[in-house]
Structures are given as C-alpha cells and as structure tokens.
Amino acid sequence: VADDHDPKETVPFPPRKRTTRTDVRAFVARLAREKAEAVSVVGRHLSETARNDIPALAARPQLQTMGVLDRLATIVGLQLTREPLYALTLAQLAVALSDQLPVDAYPIVSRAQARAVARKELGKALSFLGRHEESAQVFEEAQAETEEHGVLAHDRAIIRLNLAITYLDMARYADARPLLVECKEVFRNHGDTKLHGLSGFYEGLLLQRMHLYREARETYLLLIVSNVDLSAETRAALYQTIGLCSIELEDFEAAEENLTRAVRLHKSNGSPLEAVRAELGRGRLLIRQGLPEKGIKHLRPVRHQFLKHSLSEEAGICGLDMVEGMLLLGQNQQAESLSRTIINEFLAASLSTRAITALGYLAEAIAANEATPKHAVQVREYVLSLRTTPEREFTTLKLTTDGA
Amino acid sequence: MAGALRDRLLFVVVATRLAAYVLLVDLVTAFVQEERRSALWYAIGMAFGFTISSIVAALLCVQSGTCKCLNDQTGRRSVFTALRRSATVPAMEIKDEDLEAFFDEHFTALTDMAVGQFELSEEDAEDVANEILLATIFNLPRIDDIKPWLAGALAHALQHPQVEA
C-alpha cells in the first residue's frame, strides 16, 4: 500500500509534543491493569445500582478509566440484541465516562479514540432501536473526535461505515454512497479484508435499494472474485442477492444458476431457512420467466415453511409473488382470496397497518377486476420498503395500470 | 479419552449401519418373494438400525464439535447481522507476553518505512510509529494481518496532518 504512495505528495509530520516509547509502554501497562480490574469494578457497580440511577455512575472517579470503557463496550455489544434499552443506557454511561477521562492519564490520541469508540457504540445502540436521526448525529460526533488524528483513519472509517449503514436505513442513499466508497478504500489500504468485504456488501445493498441492479450485481460479483475473506454464509448470501438482481435484469439463466448455488450453499451451511428464502427467489424467477403455474407450485411449500416458522411478513411477501402469478393466469378469484388470507395473517401477527392497508387496496382492486400483475409487484415492493422506511405512506404509491 | 470414546461411537455407527443394509437386502428379497410378514419385520429392523446409527452419528458429531447445525442461527437477516457483527468486536485484547516482541518488530518496521518511503526525520518517524502503535493496541483483536494494517495506518497518518498538540 505504502509503495503506491508518492513521497512528494505527503505532508511533513508537524512539530508537536512527542510520543515516546515510554509513553506507549506506560499506556499498555496501565490498560492491562485497568482491564483486569474493570471486570469486577463494573460488575459490582452495575449490580448495586438501580437502572434509573446508572447515569449517575458517570461521576464515580473509579469508573473513569479506559479499562472500564472497554468492559462497558463488551457489555453493550452483548446486550444489544437481548435488552437494547439497557444497552443504550450503558452506552450513554460510557460516553459520559469517556468525557471525564483524566487528562494526564492517557495519551491524547488514546483519549480521542476512547471517546470516538464510546460514541460509536452509542450510535449503534440508537440505530438498533430505530432512532436513526439521533444515531446519525452521534456517529458524526464520533467522527469529529477522530478528525485531528491521522493515525485513527481506520477507526474513523469504521464510524463512517456505521453512519453509512444508518443512512441506508434512513433511505438517504446519496449520503451513504460516498461514505461506503471512502471507507472501503481505507479498509483496503489497511489490508482489512473483512471490513472491506462488509463495505462492499453494503455498497451492493445500497445499489440494490436504489434499483440499480446491474451496478449492484457487479459489486457483488467483484466481491466474490476478489480475495476478500468471505465466510460460507456470506458467499451464499452473495449468490442469493446476485440471483435476485439477475431476475430484475431479466437475466434468467444467471438468476437460476446463482439461486441454485445459494440454495445448495445455505443447505450445506446448515441454514435451512436461508435456503427457503433462496427458493422464494427461484419461484419468483419462474413467474418472471412466464411460467406462473410452475412458479405458484414452487412457492406454495416455501410460503408454508415461512408460516411454519411464524414469519408472517415473509410468508406475505411470498404470497404476493403467488398473487402476481395468479393474476398472470387470470385466476382473479384465487388471487383475491390469497390477498385476504395474507391480510388476516398480517393482522394476526400485528404487522404494519400500512402494509395491511396496501394489501386491502390490492384485494379490492382484484375484486373489481382492475388489478394487473404489476399491482401485486408494487404492493410487494411497498411492503418490503416498510422494513427500512416504516413511515412511508401507501397513498404516495398509486395503483396505476402501467405499474409506474 | 475423547479419542477412545470417538472410536467406540464410530464402531457402533458402522456396525448398526451395516446391519441395517443387510436387512435392507432381506427386505427387498422378501418383497420380491411376496413374503409380506417377513418384509414387515425386516423393515422394522432396518429402521431401528438406521435410527440407532443416526443417533450415534449425531453424538459423534457433537463430541468432535463438527456439527454445523448446532451453530445454526436462523432468523431474519442473520447473514447481515453476522456480517455487521464483524465490525463490532470489542477492542483492546492483547497478550502481555507478546507485547514486547510486537513493539520491537513493528516499531522498527514502521520507522524504517517512515524514513525510507516518506522521507521523515528519525525523530518524526519514531513519533508517528509510537502513535500508530498506540492506536493499534485498541484495534488488535480485529487485525488479521498486522503488516499491511500498519503500512496503511502510516500512509493515512501522513496524508492526514495532525494539528499542534
């Protein structure tokens, strides 16, 4: 990496307070000691403190250490999927503690790094809870903490990756894309194949959400052929998304090849449910190929599997693919009946009322003989879009005869 | 101990599966000869043999820790979650006994690179090398290959001038 760098373009390292080898050793020794102590210190404080009083712990000097911050980051990571609100409280505590780290105890760069990491964890907790606006703001603060330190480029890139993912969830695609491109480059320069691959994956996802299927497919294909360290699960997911993009591009041969490969890989990875999701893609492919009867036959057991696992939303999505096929065959009665069944399933699972409204419109349109297969596609895409933009209004999406 | 147990389990798998295959042949023969009652008994025996064989094989799998299905994490967007989790590894993990060797090896490599490729003075090179090592301590658990990581950190550090402290 450094070989590509032209020395003439570099900026001379400016005069400033020197960081010596002694500073590094002292920091490492202190960190090791603090980390060893933090397990019991943090455990004791958290067990003795009521949850409402946790923010007040920020004033305790014995908790104002980087060892404690490290311990809290670990606990936040673990609690995020178990008790996200508790994780949020702890992440907020970590941010407050990071602001009170003793000035003379740590090197400047390490304090900045600790503050940035604490804010990054808080941003992730907020993002997990769907509080995307706040999350983006906190990630920007985290990024600002690293701005003055060139050696924190990798940390900054991780924060930007998280910010980009949050933007992706907020459908702010234009903001997300340059961040993903930039941090991918930083990870590549650091030889960090895992995060490079992850950034590439999100870049593909972004393009897919922007309906730029050709570009998305290229991005995914580049990831597969690159020497990025991909797990078998990731590889299977990539084949699956390539297959789905290929359907949209009407490249049916490639779609069949990649989806079949994804199904096989998911099965060998011991992920039967993921294999069912890839089978959903194969069913959709048959319908798009003009074989709706075969498609519906293929999708019936897939839908059954989703329902068996109480995945009502995915069963509904699958059902809408079947409705598309039925409308292609002119089986309006069956299509209407299935649409109403999906509504009942969504109601029973207390899913989005917006989705239910959209399905209701579709059922009525079918009953009035005004629906076309494109309408089923529109409603399916709307229901899918609610995952990332739950506030999106259905009224903005008109059921038009040309499907625009 | 574990090896002996594995050998015994393996023996049971092979023996029961062989027995089941023998019964399968008998079952087909009985069917051909229209001996319905014999066929029924052979079928029961065969099913029993395969069941025992499968249970023992599963035990063997668990015992050797190779059973992938035990690690199966289903659920929506599990792949995305797994991917994203790779960016959330808690920082600051380093073995004390490895520290000295780590610093010795990489401090020298970094300063050599800073002087040789980026034309820094010895003093500046040592300074930036120390800062990079400080920042690296935090990130060590996520680093697979330290050499390109440090080279990248150096290149980025020098493209990104620090302000006066």
Chai-1 contact restraints between the chains, C-beta under 6 A:
chainA,res_idxA,chainB,res_idxB,connection_type,confidence,min_distance_angstrom,max_distance_angstrom,comment,restraint_id
A,V1,B,A151,contact,1.0,0.0,6.0,A-B,restraint_1
A,V1,B,G152,contact,1.0,0.0,6.0,A-B,restraint_2
A,V1,B,A155,contact,1.0,0.0,6.0,A-B,restraint_3
A,A2,B,M113,contact,1.0,0.0,6.0,A-B,restraint_4
A,A2,B,Q117,contact,1.0,0.0,6.0,A-B,restraint_5
A,A2,B,A151,contact,1.0,0.0,6.0,A-B,restraint_6
A,A2,B,A155,contact,1.0,0.0,6.0,A-B,restraint_7
A,H5,B,A155,contact,1.0,0.0,6.0,A-B,restraint_8
A,P7,B,F118,contact,1.0,0.0,6.0,A-B,restraint_9
A,P7,B,E119,contact,1.0,0.0,6.0,A-B,restraint_10
A,T10,B,F118,contact,1.0,0.0,6.0,A-B,restraint_11
A,T10,B,L158,contact,1.0,0.0,6.0,A-B,restraint_12
A,V11,B,P161,contact,1.0,0.0,6.0,A-B,restraint_13
A,F13,B,L120,contact,1.0,0.0,6.0,A-B,restraint_14
A,F13,B,D124,contact,1.0,0.0,6.0,A-B,restraint_15
A,F13,B,V128,contact,1.0,0.0,6.0,A-B,restraint_16
A,P14,B,P161,contact,1.0,0.0,6.0,A-B,restraint_17
A,R16,B,E164,contact,1.0,0.0,6.0,A-B,restraint_18
A,R16,B,A165,contact,1.0,0.0,6.0,A-B,restraint_19
A,K17,B,A165,contact,1.0,0.0,6.0,A-B,restraint_20
A,R18,B,D127,contact,1.0,0.0,6.0,A-B,restraint_21
A,T19,B,D127,contact,1.0,0.0,6.0,A-B,restraint_22
A,T19,B,N130,contact,1.0,0.0,6.0,A-B,restraint_23
A,T19,B,E131,contact,1.0,0.0,6.0,A-B,restraint_24
A,V24,B,N130,contact,1.0,0.0,6.0,A-B,restraint_25
A,V24,B,L133,contact,1.0,0.0,6.0,A-B,restraint_26
A,V24,B,L134,contact,1.0,0.0,6.0,A-B,restraint_27
A,V28,B,L99,contact,1.0,0.0,6.0,A-B,restraint_28
A,A32,B,D96,contact,1.0,0.0,6.0,A-B,restraint_29
A,D70,B,M92,contact,1.0,0.0,6.0,A-B,restraint_30
A,A73,B,P90,contact,1.0,0.0,6.0,A-B,restraint_31
A,T74,B,P90,contact,1.0,0.0,6.0,A-B,restraint_32
A,G77,B,T88,contact,1.0,0.0,6.0,A-B,restraint_33
A,G77,B,P90,contact,1.0,0.0,6.0,A-B,restraint_34
A,P107,B,L134,contact,1.0,0.0,6.0,A-B,restraint_35
A,I108,B,A165,contact,1.0,0.0,6.0,A-B,restraint_36
A,V109,B,E131,contact,1.0,0.0,6.0,A-B,restraint_37
A,V109,B,L134,contact,1.0,0.0,6.0,A-B,restraint_38
A,S110,B,L134,contact,1.0,0.0,6.0,A-B,restraint_39
A,Q113,B,F138,contact,1.0,0.0,6.0,A-B,restraint_40
A,E148,B,V163,contact,1.0,0.0,6.0,A-B,restraint_41
A,G150,B,A157,contact,1.0,0.0,6.0,A-B,restraint_42
A,G150,B,H160,contact,1.0,0.0,6.0,A-B,restraint_43
A,G150,B,Q162,contact,1.0,0.0,6.0,A-B,restraint_44
A,V151,B,E131,contact,1.0,0.0,6.0,A-B,restraint_45
A,V151,B,I132,contact,1.0,0.0,6.0,A-B,restraint_46
A,V151,B,A135,contact,1.0,0.0,6.0,A-B,restraint_47
A,V151,B,A157,contact,1.0,0.0,6.0,A-B,restraint_48
A,L152,B,A135,contact,1.0,0.0,6.0,A-B,restraint_49
A,A153,B,H156,contact,1.0,0.0,6.0,A-B,restraint_50
A,N189,B,G152,contact,1.0,0.0,6.0,A-B,restraint_51
A,H190,B,W149,contact,1.0,0.0,6.0,A-B,restraint_52
A,H190,B,G152,contact,1.0,0.0,6.0,A-B,restraint_53
A,G191,B,D145,contact,1.0,0.0,6.0,A-B,restraint_54
A,G191,B,P148,contact,1.0,0.0,6.0,A-B,restraint_55
A,G191,B,W149,contact,1.0,0.0,6.0,A-B,restraint_56
A,K194,B,S86,contact,1.0,0.0,6.0,A-B,restraint_57
A,L195,B,A87,contact,1.0,0.0,6.0,A-B,restraint_58
A,L198,B,L83,contact,1.0,0.0,6.0,A-B,restraint_59
A,E233,B,V79,contact,1.0,0.0,6.0,A-B,restraint_60
A,A237,B,V79,contact,1.0,0.0,6.0,A-B,restraint_61
A,G270,B,K68,contact,1.0,0.0,6.0,A-B,restraint_62
A,G270,B,C69,contact,1.0,0.0,6.0,A-B,restraint_63
A,G270,B,D72,contact,1.0,0.0,6.0,A-B,restraint_64
A,S271,B,D72,contact,1.0,0.0,6.0,A-B,restraint_65
A,L273,B,T74,contact,1.0,0.0,6.0,A-B,restraint_66
